[in-house]
């Protein structure tokens, strides 16, 4: 039997506690404990800068960000600047690539394919753009990806814009691509869309592309794996 993919919906969680949770879960997985896991979450508004990010990727001055209550967090994922906020489906896969016989590029492609499949279930045609990571509709990005892989175990992941406030992206140069626009499921469909419904489609799409039976587990169980109380 293929090994399963645990899936946990954490709800809305501040960025830093969720980052710490990923680190703990990745360490457990590197020790051969637990199962491969996909965390699904929404974050309060936050800007993250990946390893290739620069200060000039953040366009808004500090006083504007402070007034909006938006923190800038330098993180250890690949890529440059992105924004997280309510209305995004953010996914953090903690996956042992060696056990699944996958390399980093193949894993990224499977994540992209899973997101494309989820969008197709909504009647949205999305695709890749050669040379650019992520999922696109025309020249507009609807999902971004940025990972860290250490000892064959992944963390960080993807963010799919569902009903996101797209004006937040004016605060940054998204993914270091000044010529690229951003869009959302809601904008493409022209109506409101349930984030929870999209989470379920994303979970199914990613699990299918990883050839892993999806097993939903309670959020409390995931926090307990690293001995931390559930963050709110």
Buried (B, 14 or more C-beta within 10 A) or exposed (E): EEBBBBBBBBEEBBBBBBBEBBBBBBBBBBEEEBBBBBBBBBBBBBBBBBEBBEEEBBEBEEEEBEEEEBBBEEBEBBBBBBBBBBBBBBBBBBBBBEEBEBEEEEBBBBBBBBBBBBBEBBEBEBEBBEEEBBBBBEEBBBBBBBBBBEEBBBBBBBBBBBBBBBEBBEBBBBBBBEEBBBBBBBBBEEEEBEBEEBBBBBBBBBBBBBEBEBEEBEBEEBBEBBEEEBBE
